[in-house]
């Protein structure tokens, strides 16, 4: 079995023509499509299907229908004898899905079902990943399937390696088992003005876990599970005579000690002024200094939890990403959203940029009952009734909430982008995140001069952040590998065709050529993938170390060629030794021997 990636944008006719071309490479070739669903990235159709008889005596009818479709009975289920599995082959008239439908719609059998293959496991094996609806929403808590940040696809591209996210918060437990290996060497307490950090509450550990908890088969998985987490601690309480100075100092220390992203799940109108604004401006303009080139820190703030029509300061600053919260149903979090927490709502308004998951969010907690679990039942305290108890493992909590929970999701996505594309400016990262958002149903989006990265809505900003599409927006997602069609012709006009996808520097494909061969034999089509985003030059040779039969042969390579899509790179011939375009090959070979078409990529 081999997987073949086709170019994007094919019409239905082009798609079917291409499948037909591949099918005619050999009688034993079976072509079956993949399907996508909002909860599954890839569902594969196998060569088998299942039929349930109405009565055991209907087996003769089953055999007759199998003959009509070119399928064959593989086996009968011993424990459920009405069930049979059938298979198709290269000569079958229909694929397995079409056969299953044919049997089912005949009304001669109870059931006809295709054998579909999918990944039955989550994209992370962490204990509570199934509860992390914000990463993979399967309808948890009555939510809308697929309303998530599309992290599973994103992790195939980036996991945040080599990127540092500063968490300016109440400090987090550096020794938490889900942070092992992900903790930055620098930490700082901006309230006392000294290193290391201090634990001044439970809020910071919860926020840090959403960003960077490891994928280690325990607990939860963070959005950027391989990033480094830097702790900048503060109590985040008012009144405090020097709080503006202290938080500004925290932002400065994060920037000066190598933070790429600065995550801030806090805000208040009481903080508004130029002190913190100047620190933010400095981080955005002068952060991430690489040999004199300043790419800028990505700074992310929560919008606030007052259900108000304007976001809090500093989230209202134009050079930060302002993040609101949504429910599992894809609504702005409000007292009437589907999560059932009636006592708060996400702030929105003119300066809101994006939204992210912000209620019933599993995350890390302070260890040994020092955090939210078990003493603070966040969900029920806010009027919710979806669940009534926290995890038995008190190192985690099941129901963290607020725009405080939404903000770290976006900070994690910023880390994924910078890990894949480390020389992007902070403005380019922001553009990628905001322009790639999923437009939520129930909201009307339109152009807004103050929000230039796509259409916008004052309740949910540009929409729900999408980690994979944000990576795609910066060119981090590799294009599908091109198909290489190989054609070998001898001097009698007989032709061999095959298709391959070249893995790296060299591909060997057996070709049996000779004056008696008029059609391809089995064995064609074992596609691999090209190294993504790499430009190649190709050289084609064909030959044998032995032989007595002189035959004129040519080898042509056609990239992405189909009957309806001419090759984008011209065909050429190559000599037996060496390479030159538009030259013929005179080989002495033995009729019927196996030779090798070799494609060298330099």
C-alpha positions as CSV (number, residue, x, y, z in Angstrom):
1,X,0.0,0.0,0.0
2,X,1.3,3.5,-0.9
3,X,0.0,7.0,-0.3
4,X,0.0,9.5,-3.2
5,X,-0.4,13.2,-2.6
6,X,-2.1,15.1,-5.3
7,X,-1.7,18.8,-6.0
8,X,-4.3,21.2,-4.5
9,X,-7.0,22.8,-6.6
10,X,-7.8,19.9,-8.9
11,X,-11.3,20.0,-10.4
12,X,-13.5,16.9,-10.0
13,X,-12.8,16.0,-13.6
14,X,-9.0,16.5,-13.3
15,X,-9.1,14.4,-10.1
16,X,-11.0,11.5,-11.7
17,X,-8.8,11.7,-14.9
18,X,-5.7,11.4,-12.8
19,X,-7.0,8.5,-10.8
20,X,-7.9,6.8,-14.1
21,X,-4.4,7.4,-15.5
22,X,-2.8,5.8,-12.4
23,X,-5.2,3.0,-12.5
24,X,-4.2,2.1,-16.1
25,X,-0.6,1.8,-15.0
26,X,-1.4,-1.9,-14.3
27,X,-4.3,-4.2,-13.9
28,X,-3.5,-4.9,-10.2
29,X,-3.5,-1.2,-9.2
30,X,-6.3,-0.3,-6.8
31,X,-7.0,3.4,-6.3
32,X,-9.0,4.5,-3.3
33,X,-9.5,8.0,-2.0
34,X,-9.0,9.6,1.4
35,X,-11.8,11.4,3.2
36,X,-11.7,14.2,5.7
37,X,-14.1,15.0,8.5
38,X,-14.2,17.9,10.9
39,X,-13.0,15.5,13.7
40,X,-10.6,13.5,11.6
41,X,-7.8,14.8,9.4
42,X,-7.7,11.6,7.3
43,X,-10.0,8.7,6.9
44,X,-8.7,6.0,4.4
45,X,-10.8,3.6,2.4
46,X,-9.4,0.1,2.4
47,X,-9.9,-2.6,-0.3
48,X,-12.5,-4.4,1.9
49,X,-16.1,-4.0,2.8
50,X,-18.6,-5.8,5.0
51,X,-22.1,-7.3,4.2
52,X,-24.7,-8.6,6.6
53,X,-27.1,-11.2,5.2
54,X,-30.7,-11.2,6.0
55,X,-30.7,-15.0,6.4
56,X,-27.9,-17.5,6.3
57,X,-29.4,-19.0,3.1
58,X,-28.6,-15.7,1.3
59,X,-25.0,-16.7,0.9
60,X,-25.6,-17.8,-2.7
61,X,-27.1,-14.4,-3.4
62,X,-24.0,-12.9,-1.9
63,X,-21.8,-14.9,-4.2
64,X,-23.8,-13.8,-7.2
65,X,-23.5,-10.1,-6.3
66,X,-19.8,-10.5,-5.7
67,X,-19.4,-11.9,-9.2
68,X,-21.3,-8.9,-10.6
69,X,-19.0,-6.4,-8.9
70,X,-15.7,-8.2,-9.4
71,X,-15.3,-8.6,-5.7
72,X,-14.6,-11.8,-3.7
73,X,-15.6,-13.2,-0.4
74,X,-12.7,-13.1,2.0
75,X,-14.2,-14.7,5.1
76,X,-17.3,-15.3,7.2
77,X,-17.4,-14.1,10.8
78,X,-17.5,-17.2,12.9
79,X,-19.3,-15.7,15.9
80,X,-21.7,-13.6,13.8
81,X,-22.3,-15.8,10.8
82,X,-24.5,-13.3,9.0
83,X,-21.5,-11.0,8.5
84,X,-19.1,-11.5,5.6
85,X,-16.0,-9.5,4.6
86,X,-15.4,-9.1,0.9
87,X,-12.5,-7.6,-1.0
88,X,-11.8,-5.9,-4.3
89,X,-8.9,-6.2,-6.7
90,X,-7.5,-4.4,-9.6
91,X,-10.1,-5.8,-12.0
92,X,-13.1,-4.8,-9.7
93,X,-15.6,-2.5,-11.3
94,X,-16.0,-0.3,-8.2
95,X,-14.0,0.7,-5.2
96,X,-14.9,-0.7,-1.7
97,X,-17.2,2.2,-0.8
98,X,-19.1,1.9,-4.1
99,X,-19.4,-1.8,-3.6
100,X,-20.7,-1.4,-0.1
101,X,-23.3,1.1,-1.3
102,X,-24.3,-1.2,-4.1
103,X,-24.9,-4.2,-1.8
104,X,-26.7,-2.0,0.8
105,X,-29.0,-0.2,-1.7
106,X,-29.9,-3.4,-3.4
107,X,-32.1,-4.1,-0.3
108,X,-31.2,-7.8,-0.6
109,X,-29.0,-7.6,2.5
110,X,-29.3,-6.1,6.0
111,X,-26.2,-3.9,5.7
112,X,-23.4,-3.0,3.4
113,X,-20.5,-1.1,5.0
114,X,-17.1,0.0,3.8
115,X,-14.0,-0.8,5.8
116,X,-12.7,2.6,6.7
117,X,-9.3,3.2,8.4
118,X,-8.5,6.1,10.7
119,X,-6.2,7.0,13.6
120,X,-8.1,5.8,16.7
121,X,-5.7,7.4,19.1
122,X,-5.5,11.1,20.1
123,X,-2.5,13.0,18.7
124,X,-1.2,13.1,22.3
125,X,-1.3,10.3,24.8
126,X,-1.3,12.5,27.9
127,X,-3.8,11.3,30.5
128,X,-6.2,14.3,30.3
129,X,-5.7,15.2,26.7
130,X,-9.2,13.9,25.9
131,X,-10.6,16.6,28.2
132,X,-8.6,19.4,26.4
133,X,-11.5,20.3,24.0
134,X,-9.6,23.5,23.1
135,X,-6.9,21.4,21.4
136,X,-9.2,18.7,20.0
137,X,-12.9,19.2,20.3
138,X,-14.8,16.0,20.0
139,X,-18.0,17.3,21.4
140,X,-16.9,17.4,25.1
141,X,-19.4,19.2,27.4
142,X,-21.9,19.4,24.6
143,X,-19.6,21.4,22.5
144,X,-19.3,21.8,18.8
145,X,-17.1,19.1,17.2
146,X,-14.1,20.7,15.5
147,X,-14.3,24.0,17.5
148,X,-10.7,23.9,18.6
149,X,-7.3,25.4,17.7
150,X,-6.4,22.6,15.2
151,X,-3.3,21.6,17.2
152,X,-3.0,18.0,16.1
153,X,-2.2,19.0,12.5
154,X,0.1,21.8,13.8
155,X,2.2,19.5,15.8
156,X,3.2,17.6,12.7
157,X,5.0,20.9,11.7
158,X,6.2,22.5,15.0
159,X,6.2,21.8,18.7
160,X,7.8,25.1,19.8
161,X,11.4,23.9,20.1
162,X,14.1,26.5,20.7
163,X,11.6,29.2,21.6
164,X,11.2,30.9,25.0
165,X,7.9,32.1,26.3
166,X,8.0,34.3,29.3
167,X,4.9,33.9,31.6
168,X,4.5,37.2,33.6
169,X,2.2,35.9,36.3
170,X,2.1,34.7,39.9
171,X,5.1,32.4,39.3
172,X,4.9,28.7,38.4
173,X,6.2,25.6,39.9
174,X,9.5,25.0,38.2
175,X,9.6,21.4,39.5
176,X,6.2,20.4,38.2
177,X,6.5,17.0,36.6
178,X,4.8,18.3,33.4
179,X,7.5,21.1,33.0
180,X,10.6,18.9,33.4
181,X,13.0,19.9,30.7
182,X,10.9,22.9,29.6
183,X,12.0,25.4,32.2
184,X,14.2,28.3,31.2
185,X,17.3,28.8,33.4
186,X,16.4,32.4,34.2
187,X,13.5,33.4,36.5
188,X,12.8,36.7,38.3
189,X,10.4,38.1,40.8
190,X,9.5,41.7,39.7
191,X,7.7,42.5,42.9
192,X,10.9,42.1,45.0
193,X,13.2,42.9,42.2
194,X,15.4,39.8,42.6
195,X,16.0,36.3,41.1
196,X,14.7,33.7,41.3
197,X,11.0,33.8,40.9
198,X,8.5,33.3,43.8
199,X,5.3,31.4,43.9
200,X,2.7,34.1,44.7
201,X,-0.5,32.2,43.8
202,X,-1.9,29.4,41.6
203,X,-2.7,31.4,38.5
204,X,0.8,31.2,37.0
205,X,1.2,27.4,37.1
206,X,-2.2,27.1,35.3
207,X,-1.3,29.5,32.6
208,X,2.2,28.0,32.0
209,X,0.8,24.5,31.6
210,X,-1.5,25.7,28.7
211,X,1.5,27.1,26.9
212,X,4.2,24.5,27.5
213,X,3.3,21.4,29.4
214,X,5.2,18.5,27.9
215,X,3.7,15.7,25.8
216,X,5.0,13.0,28.1
217,X,2.0,10.6,28.5
218,X,1.1,12.3,31.8
219,X,-1.3,15.0,32.7
220,X,-2.0,17.4,29.9
221,X,-0.2,18.6,26.7
222,X,0.7,22.3,26.2
223,X,0.1,24.1,22.9
224,X,3.9,24.3,22.4
225,X,5.1,21.3,24.4
226,X,8.8,21.7,23.5
227,X,9.2,25.4,24.2
228,X,11.1,26.9,27.2
229,X,9.0,28.5,29.9
230,X,10.5,31.6,31.7
231,X,8.9,32.6,35.0
232,X,8.5,36.3,35.8
233,X,6.5,36.4,39.1
234,X,4.3,39.0,40.7
235,X,1.3,38.8,43.0
236,X,-0.8,40.7,40.5
237,X,-2.8,42.3,43.3
238,X,-3.9,45.8,44.0
239,X,-3.4,48.1,45.8
240,X,0.4,48.1,45.3
241,X,2.2,51.4,45.3
242,X,4.8,50.3,42.7
243,X,2.9,47.9,40.6
244,X,3.3,49.8,37.3
245,X,7.0,50.0,37.7
246,X,7.2,46.4,38.8
247,X,5.3,45.0,35.9
248,X,7.2,47.2,33.4
249,X,10.4,45.8,35.0
250,X,9.1,42.3,34.5
251,X,8.5,42.9,30.8
252,X,12.0,44.4,30.4
253,X,13.6,41.5,32.2
254,X,11.8,39.0,30.0
255,X,13.0,40.8,26.9
256,X,16.6,41.2,28.0
257,X,16.9,37.5,29.0
258,X,15.8,36.1,25.7
259,X,12.0,35.8,25.7
260,X,10.6,35.4,22.2
261,X,7.0,35.6,23.4
262,X,5.6,37.4,26.5
263,X,2.3,36.0,27.8
264,X,0.3,38.2,30.2
265,X,-3.0,36.9,31.5
266,X,-3.8,40.0,33.5
267,X,-5.0,43.6,33.1
268,X,-6.9,46.4,34.7
269,X,-8.0,50.0,33.9
270,X,-6.2,51.0,37.1
271,X,-2.9,50.1,35.5
272,X,-3.4,52.4,32.5
273,X,-0.6,54.9,31.9
274,X,2.7,55.3,30.0
275,X,5.0,53.2,32.3
276,X,3.8,49.8,31.2
277,X,3.1,51.0,27.7
278,X,6.7,52.1,27.3
279,X,7.9,48.7,28.4
280,X,5.6,47.0,25.9
281,X,6.8,49.3,23.2
282,X,10.4,48.6,24.0
283,X,9.8,44.8,23.9
284,X,7.9,44.9,20.6
285,X,10.5,47.2,19.0
286,X,13.8,46.0,20.5
287,X,13.2,42.4,21.6
288,X,14.7,39.3,19.9
289,X,17.9,41.2,18.9
290,X,19.9,38.8,16.7
291,X,23.3,40.3,15.7
292,X,21.8,43.8,15.6
293,X,18.6,42.9,13.8
294,X,15.6,43.4,16.1
295,X,12.7,41.2,15.3
296,X,10.6,42.2,18.3
297,X,8.9,40.1,21.0
298,X,5.4,38.9,20.4
299,X,3.3,40.3,23.4
300,X,0.0,38.7,24.2
301,X,-2.6,39.9,26.7
302,X,-6.0,38.7,28.0
303,X,-9.0,40.9,27.3
304,X,-10.7,40.7,30.7
305,X,-13.6,38.8,32.3
306,X,-16.2,41.5,32.9
307,X,-18.5,40.7,29.9
308,X,-17.8,44.4,29.1
309,X,-17.9,46.1,25.7
310,X,-14.2,47.1,25.9
311,X,-11.1,45.2,26.6
312,X,-8.9,46.0,29.6
313,X,-5.5,47.7,29.6
314,X,-2.9,46.7,28.5
315,X,-4.9,44.4,26.1
316,X,-6.2,47.6,24.4
317,X,-2.6,48.5,23.2
318,X,-2.5,48.4,19.5
319,X,0.9,46.5,19.3
320,X,-0.2,43.5,21.5
321,X,-2.5,40.6,20.6
322,X,-5.7,41.0,22.6
323,X,-7.3,37.6,23.3
324,X,-10.9,36.9,24.3
325,X,-12.5,33.6,25.3
326,X,-14.9,31.2,23.7
327,X,-17.1,28.4,24.9
328,X,-16.8,24.8,23.6
329,X,-19.7,25.7,21.3
330,X,-17.8,28.4,19.5
331,X,-19.6,31.3,21.1
332,X,-18.0,34.3,22.8
333,X,-17.9,33.3,26.5
334,X,-20.8,35.0,28.1
335,X,-23.2,34.3,31.0
336,X,-25.5,32.5,28.5
337,X,-23.0,30.5,26.6
338,X,-23.3,26.7,26.5
339,X,-20.7,26.0,29.2
340,X,-23.1,27.0,31.9
341,X,-20.8,29.4,33.8
342,X,-23.3,32.2,34.4
343,X,-21.1,34.6,36.5
344,X,-18.7,35.9,33.9
345,X,-18.2,36.8,30.2
346,X,-15.3,37.6,27.9
347,X,-14.6,41.3,27.3
348,X,-14.9,42.4,23.7
349,X,-15.0,45.5,21.6
350,X,-12.9,47.7,19.3
351,X,-9.5,46.5,20.3
352,X,-10.2,42.7,20.5
353,X,-8.0,40.8,18.1
354,X,-8.8,37.0,18.4
355,X,-10.5,34.5,20.6
356,X,-9.3,31.2,22.1
357,X,-10.7,28.4,24.4
358,X,-11.4,29.9,27.8
359,X,-13.6,27.7,29.9
360,X,-13.4,24.2,31.3
361,X,-9.7,24.2,30.4
362,X,-7.6,21.3,31.9
363,X,-4.2,22.5,33.0
364,X,-1.3,22.1,35.4
365,X,-1.9,23.0,39.1
366,X,0.3,23.5,42.1
367,X,1.3,20.2,43.6
368,X,0.1,18.6,46.8
369,X,-3.2,20.4,47.1
370,X,-1.6,23.8,47.2
371,X,-3.5,25.1,44.1
372,X,-7.1,25.2,42.8
373,X,-7.5,21.5,43.2
374,X,-9.3,20.5,45.5
375,X,-10.2,23.6,47.4
376,X,-11.4,25.9,44.7
377,X,-14.1,24.4,42.4
378,X,-13.8,27.0,39.6
379,X,-16.6,25.7,37.4
380,X,-19.3,25.3,40.1
381,X,-18.3,28.5,41.8
382,X,-19.1,30.3,38.5
383,X,-22.6,28.7,38.2
384,X,-21.6,25.7,36.1
385,X,-22.9,22.2,36.4
386,X,-21.2,20.3,33.5
387,X,-18.9,18.6,36.0
388,X,-18.9,18.6,39.7
389,X,-15.5,17.4,40.8
390,X,-11.9,18.0,40.0
391,X,-9.2,15.5,39.0
392,X,-8.1,13.0,41.7
393,X,-4.5,13.9,40.7
394,X,-4.1,17.2,42.5
395,X,-1.2,18.3,40.3
396,X,-3.8,19.2,37.7
397,X,-7.2,21.0,37.5
398,X,-10.0,20.2,35.0
399,X,-11.7,23.6,35.0
400,X,-9.4,26.6,34.7
401,X,-11.2,29.4,33.0
402,X,-11.2,33.1,31.9
403,X,-9.5,35.0,29.2
404,X,-6.5,34.1,31.4
405,X,-6.9,30.6,29.9
406,X,-7.4,31.9,26.4
407,X,-4.3,34.1,26.3
408,X,-1.8,31.2,26.8
409,X,-3.3,29.3,23.8
410,X,-2.3,32.2,21.6
411,X,1.1,32.6,23.2
412,X,1.7,28.9,22.5
413,X,0.8,29.3,18.8
414,X,3.2,32.2,18.5
415,X,5.9,29.9,19.9
416,X,5.0,27.2,17.3
417,X,5.3,29.8,14.5
418,X,8.7,31.2,15.6
419,X,10.1,27.7,16.1
420,X,9.3,26.9,12.5
421,X,10.3,30.4,11.2
422,X,12.6,32.0,13.7
423,X,13.4,35.1,11.7
424,X,9.9,36.4,11.5
425,X,9.2,39.8,12.9
426,X,6.6,40.1,15.7
427,X,4.3,41.9,13.2
428,X,4.6,38.9,10.8
429,X,3.7,36.5,13.6
430,X,0.7,38.6,14.6
431,X,-0.4,38.8,11.0
432,X,-0.2,35.0,10.6
433,X,-2.2,34.4,13.8
434,X,-4.9,36.9,13.0
435,X,-5.3,36.3,9.3
436,X,-5.7,32.6,9.7
437,X,-8.5,32.6,12.3
438,X,-11.5,30.4,11.8
439,X,-14.6,32.5,11.3
440,X,-17.2,31.4,13.8
441,X,-20.8,30.7,12.8
442,X,-23.3,33.1,14.2
443,X,-21.1,36.2,13.8
444,X,-20.9,38.6,10.9
445,X,-17.3,39.5,9.9
446,X,-16.4,42.5,7.8
447,X,-13.4,44.6,6.9
448,X,-12.1,47.1,9.6
449,X,-9.3,49.5,9.0
450,X,-8.1,49.1,12.6
451,X,-7.8,45.3,12.1
452,X,-6.0,44.9,8.8
453,X,-5.4,41.1,8.9
454,X,-8.7,39.9,7.4
455,X,-12.3,40.3,8.3
456,X,-13.3,41.1,11.9
457,X,-16.1,41.1,14.4
458,X,-16.3,43.1,17.7
459,X,-17.5,40.1,19.7
460,X,-14.8,37.6,18.6
461,X,-12.2,39.6,16.7
462,X,-10.8,37.9,13.7
463,X,-12.2,34.6,15.0
464,X,-10.9,31.4,16.7
465,X,-7.1,31.0,16.4
466,X,-6.0,28.1,14.2
467,X,-2.5,26.8,14.9
468,X,-2.1,24.8,11.7
469,X,-3.4,27.5,9.4
470,X,-1.2,30.1,11.1
471,X,1.8,27.9,10.4
472,X,0.6,27.6,6.8
473,X,0.3,31.4,6.5
474,X,4.1,31.8,7.1
475,X,5.0,29.0,4.7
476,X,5.9,26.4,7.3
477,X,3.6,23.8,6.0
478,X,5.2,21.8,3.2
479,X,3.4,21.5,-0.2
480,X,2.4,18.1,-1.4
481,X,5.2,16.2,-3.0
482,X,5.1,16.4,-6.9
483,X,4.4,13.2,-8.8
484,X,7.1,12.1,-11.1
485,X,5.9,10.1,-14.1
486,X,8.6,7.9,-15.7
487,X,8.2,6.8,-19.3
488,X,10.5,4.3,-21.0
489,X,10.2,3.6,-24.7
490,X,12.1,1.1,-26.8
491,X,12.8,1.2,-30.5
492,X,9.8,-0.8,-31.3
493,X,7.5,1.8,-29.9
494,X,6.6,-0.2,-26.8
495,X,6.2,1.8,-23.7
496,X,6.4,1.4,-20.0
497,X,4.8,4.0,-17.7
498,X,5.1,4.4,-13.9
499,X,4.7,7.1,-11.3
500,X,6.9,7.6,-8.3
501,X,7.5,10.3,-5.7
502,X,11.2,10.7,-5.0
503,X,12.3,10.6,-1.4
504,X,15.6,12.4,-1.3
505,X,18.8,11.9,-3.3
506,X,18.1,8.8,-5.4
507,X,15.3,6.6,-6.3
508,X,15.5,3.2,-7.9
509,X,12.5,1.8,-9.7
510,X,12.7,-1.5,-11.4
511,X,11.6,-1.5,-15.0
512,X,11.4,-4.6,-17.1
513,X,12.0,-3.4,-20.7
514,X,12.4,-5.2,-24.0
515,X,10.8,-5.6,-27.4
516,X,8.1,-7.9,-26.1
517,X,6.8,-5.6,-23.2
518,X,3.8,-3.6,-24.2
519,X,2.3,-2.7,-20.8
520,X,3.5,-2.1,-17.3
521,X,3.7,-5.1,-15.0
522,X,3.0,-5.1,-11.3
523,X,5.2,-3.3,-8.8
524,X,4.8,0.3,-10.1
525,X,4.0,3.1,-7.7
526,X,5.7,3.0,-4.3
527,X,5.6,6.7,-3.6
528,X,7.5,8.4,-0.8
529,X,7.8,12.1,-0.4
530,X,10.1,14.9,-1.4
531,X,11.9,17.0,1.1
532,X,9.4,19.8,1.5
533,X,10.2,23.2,0.1
534,X,13.4,22.2,-1.6
535,X,14.2,23.0,-5.2
536,X,15.6,20.1,-7.2
537,X,17.5,19.6,-10.5
538,X,16.9,16.2,-12.0
539,X,19.1,13.9,-14.1
540,X,17.7,10.7,-15.6
541,X,19.7,7.7,-16.7
542,X,18.8,4.1,-17.6
543,X,21.1,1.2,-18.2
544,X,22.4,-2.3,-17.4
545,X,25.9,-3.6,-16.6
546,X,25.3,-6.5,-19.1
547,X,23.5,-7.3,-22.3
548,X,23.8,-8.1,-26.0
549,X,20.6,-6.6,-27.5
550,X,20.9,-3.0,-28.7
551,X,17.7,-1.1,-28.1
552,X,17.1,2.7,-28.4
553,X,15.6,3.9,-25.2
554,X,14.6,7.3,-23.8
555,X,13.7,8.4,-20.3
556,X,11.4,11.4,-19.8
557,X,10.4,12.8,-16.4
558,X,7.2,14.8,-16.2
559,X,6.5,16.7,-13.0
560,X,2.8,16.8,-12.0
561,X,1.8,15.7,-15.5
562,X,-1.6,14.4,-16.3
563,X,-3.6,14.3,-19.5
564,X,-5.3,17.5,-18.6
565,X,-2.3,19.2,-17.0
566,X,0.8,19.3,-19.3
567,X,4.2,18.9,-17.6
568,X,5.6,22.0,-16.1
569,X,9.2,20.8,-16.7
570,X,10.1,19.7,-20.2
571,X,10.9,16.1,-20.9
572,X,14.4,15.2,-21.9
573,X,16.6,12.2,-22.7
574,X,19.9,11.2,-21.1
575,X,22.8,9.0,-22.4
576,X,24.0,5.8,-20.8
577,X,26.8,7.6,-18.9
578,X,26.4,11.2,-17.9
579,X,23.6,13.6,-18.7
580,X,22.7,16.0,-21.5
581,X,19.3,17.2,-22.5
582,X,17.7,16.2,-25.7
583,X,20.1,13.3,-26.4
584,X,19.3,9.7,-27.3
585,X,20.4,6.6,-25.5
586,X,21.9,3.6,-27.4
587,X,22.1,0.7,-25.0
588,X,23.1,-2.9,-25.4
589,X,20.6,-4.8,-23.3
590,X,19.0,-8.2,-23.1
591,X,15.4,-8.4,-24.0
592,X,13.2,-9.1,-21.0
593,X,15.9,-8.3,-18.4
594,X,15.1,-6.0,-15.5
595,X,16.8,-2.6,-15.6
596,X,16.7,0.4,-13.4
597,X,15.4,3.9,-14.0
598,X,17.5,6.1,-11.7
599,X,16.5,9.6,-10.8
600,X,19.3,11.7,-9.2
601,X,18.3,14.8,-7.3
602,X,21.2,17.2,-6.7
